[in-house]
Amino acid sequence: MIVVLTAVVGILNKHAVAMAADSAVTIGRGNDRKIFNKANKLFTLSKVHPVGIMIYNSAFFMSTPWEVIIKVYRKKLGDNSFPTLDDYKQDFIKFLREKEFYTDEDTQLLFLENFISEIINSVINDVVNQHPQLIRNPTDSNKLQFLVELEQKIDELITHWNANTEICTDFIDYTIDTFETYSEQLFDRIKQQRFDSNGMKISTSLFSKIKQLTYLVLKAKEEYTNYTGLIFTGFGEDEIYPQLIPVNISFVLDNRLRFFVQSDKAASISNTMDGAVRPFAQTDVINTILTGIDPSLDNQYSNNFYALFEKYNQAILNSIGNSNPILSQQIRNLDKEAILKDFNASNLKIKQDKYISPLMNAVSGLSKEDLSEMAESLIYLTYLKRRITFTEESVGGPVDVAIISKGDGFVWIKRKHYFKPELNQHFFDNYFKK
């Protein structure tokens, strides 16, 4: 069962940080899915200090709901505080390690098995798409050829992942020998289920490469499908401007937590950075507003330009024919990728000058009320697009909105309750006692 949360945004300037999240949650697997509009994605991280947290994508850490974990941590934190928001983030990660929400080794191996299966399926699908005849006609020779193509594809991926030097913190000193020892029985079972039972006898070399590829991907700071995005926002005791730190957390393996900070999406307001907008999960509508063009349309324009450039070059080559071999070779040797890169860079500069910078200048001067209204509107517009187009309405329901400022702390602007507040005054009376 997969539970997916979508659409959250943080908007920051020197006054405060506004957070907004929709209430939609998609539950199910494959085509058997249902959407509910009751999910909570925005929480106070402390009851007394100006820090909050948002979640998106998976609603569970291993088998434990994030809402439960966050509220248990909040109780443990009490009225303690830290100098920086990053210190809160580190303390929360430490809390995850200490509490063992991943339960036991069987649960860890189950999540590792899903991880390995996802990697193997991805590679196999790539080979099948490139060589469909090998599967449509599964003769012995085709099976052997399929394994040859599979090994070549894995070799390419190993080269790619070996070049990736960004490694998750808990896996920096994790060796491949330790990994193979820990997962030996699991790999043997996967080998039997995925290859031996289908009449594909993989070599020791290929089997070893599958383990190596899994190990490299495991360590890398890259998203895994069943991950959770945790977005820490607010102020440490020593910080006068708001910060936003997004963390990607997936699972625990061999008692090591696979997580990393998404530095490219972090925001730190300072004397040189006055405002920032950070959307997460379903970001297409918000990025359209920020950049002036829908990201998918922008990508299509780029692809069309590349295709037109190739067509134009071919037309020139056809015109030249055999009359000027040197010029023809020079045209063939043109670095089309570099030209496409220049094209995209020029477009990015236009977006930056005409849309992003003016909008960020406006954001930097917004009051707390305007920040909250903008955050809510961005989420609502995402919902509206899903609502009026022929796509799954995976964003919807009430929009929860909160503001965190240095002086006033965490303030709810809009918040749904699963109960009637007027019938549960004791909940509010006891809030700070818990």
Buried (B, 14 or more C-beta within 10 A) or exposed (E): EBBBBBBBBBBBBBBBBBBBBBBBBBBEEEEEEEBEBEBBBBBBBBBBBBBBBBBBBBBBBBEBBBBEBBBBBBEEBEEEBBEBBBBBBBBBBEBBBEEEBBEEEEBBBBBBBBBBEBBBEEBBEBBBEEBEEBEEEEEEEBBEBBBBBBBEBBEEBBEEBEEEEEBBEBBEEBEBEEBBEBBEEBBEEBBEEBBEEEEBEBEEEBBBBBBBBBBBBBBBBBEBEBBBBBBBBBBBEEBEBBBBBBBBBBBBBBEBBBBBBBEEBBBBBEEEBBBBBBBBBBBEBBBBBBBBBBBEEBEEBBEEBBEEBEEEBEEEBEEEEEEEEEEBEEBEEEEEEEEBEEBBEEBEEEBEEEBBEEBBEEBBEBEBEBBBBBBBBBBBBBBBBBEEEEEEBBBBBBBBBBBBBBEEBBBEBEEEEEEEEEEEEEEEEEEEEE
